[in-house]
Amino acid sequence: MGLVVFAARETAEGEGARVKRLFPSSQVRHFDPFVLLDEFFVAPDAGFPEHPHAGFEAITYMLEGSFRHRDSLGNDTEVGPGGAQHFSAGRGLVHSEMPGDAPLSHGLQLWVNLPRSRKKSDPTYEQVNPDQIPEETVGSTRIRTILGPPSPVKIQAPAIFRHVLLLTDSAFEVSLPDGYRGFVYVIQGGLYVERISIQPGQALKVDPGQTIKVTATVDTSFVQIAGVPLREPIIIRGSIVE
């Protein structure tokens, strides 16, 4: 299987926020079961005011700064660097996501499609503080697990979401369980594999059964995301996934 690298596209979202959107795009419509991946950059005077969602789950993982989540279920919480917010929109909820006072709030938001049988389920929300995210150190490599065992975050579709910190010239082996497909997305630094370079804002596709060894060109921060395809239609209508 050949190596496939694809890139995020920078765009404006919300009120004054900037995102690097890996998908959906003209190149990659979605990555079943994943609907959207944004790397966001939000100044204190910008954000995502009240808006509706339905039909999917979302995980927001903070890298720096903080985000305050308020919703129609009555939740009002703020999460800082290394923490996560998870909601299942189900049949529908309304929420806002606004930054704290830090000069920049930076993180990732991943949307995961809900199985057709769960589209009309009750909406839910949970906050996961930084000390609740499992972390392990293997040699000089630090791995934080946002989704997948032993993370406390549980979603409807089997999925893996890991944040990896890799030192210069260190290597990391990316392999997937049976039935999973996924990608590696570089946040900072740079990776190479088989003389192919993967820079910040770029992703490397990983197919089922494929094992890829990536090496850091400098100290590098990246995420490994993978899931089992639902093989159900993904229809996006603004902030709703039917």
Summary of the structure (lengths in Angstrom):
residues: 242
radius of gyration: 17.0
end to end distance: 32.4
largest distance: 50.6
contacts: 810
relative contact order: 0.19
helix: 2%
strand: 57%
